[in-house]
Amino acid sequence: MIYPSIDKLLNIVSSKYELVHIAAKRSRQITETGLLQMPKQKYKSEKNIGKCLEEVAEGLIKVHK
C-alpha cells in the first residue's frame, strides 16, 4: 500500500499534475535544506518525496488556487 493514499491527496490538490509539481518542489527543498515540518520519527516514509506527500496529507503544505 502506498501511504498516503492518492485519493486522499486528490481531495486536497485539484490534479495529479499539480500534486507532482508540489511534491517535486518540496522534495528538492528537503534535500537542499534538510528541514522537515514534522518530527523525523513521525514520518512513515524514508524518502523525501514520500515525506512531502505526507506533509500534503497532514495539511502542512497549503495549496493556493
C-alpha positions in Angstrom: 0.0 0.0 0.0 1.1 3.5 -0.7 0.8 6.0 2.1 -0.8 8.4 1.9 -3.5 7.3 -0.5 -3.7 9.1 -3.8 -7.5 9.5 -3.3 -6.9 11.4 -0.1 -4.3 13.6 -1.7 -6.5 14.4 -4.7 -9.2 15.7 -2.2 -6.6 18.3 -1.2 -4.9 19.0 -4.6 -7.0 19.5 -7.7 -5.0 17.4 -10.1 -2.3 14.7 -10.3 -0.1 17.1 -12.2 -0.3 19.8 -9.6 0.5 17.2 -6.9 3.6 16.1 -8.8 4.8 19.7 -9.1 4.3 20.4 -5.4 5.9 17.1 -4.4 9.0 17.7 -6.6 9.5 21.2 -5.4 9.1 20.4 -1.7 11.3 17.3 -2.1 14.1 19.5 -3.5 13.7 21.9 -0.6 14.1 19.0 1.9 17.2 17.7 0.0 18.8 21.1 0.0 18.0 22.3 3.5 17.2 19.2 5.5 14.3 21.0 7.2 11.2 19.0 7.9 7.8 20.2 9.1 7.2 17.3 11.5 9.4 15.4 13.8 11.5 12.9 11.8 10.1 9.8 13.7 6.5 10.8 12.8 7.2 10.2 9.0 6.4 6.7 7.7 8.4 7.2 4.5 12.2 7.2 4.3 12.4 9.1 1.0 11.9 12.8 0.7 9.2 12.5 -1.9 7.1 10.3 0.4 7.7 12.8 3.3 6.4 15.6 1.1 3.3 13.7 0.3 2.7 13.0 4.0 3.1 16.8 4.6 0.4 17.5 2.0 -1.9 14.9 3.5 -1.4 16.4 7.0 -2.3 19.9 5.7 1.2 21.3 6.4 1.6 22.4 2.8 -1.1 24.9 1.7 -2.2 24.8 -1.9 -3.4 28.1 -3.3 -5.8 28.0 -6.2 
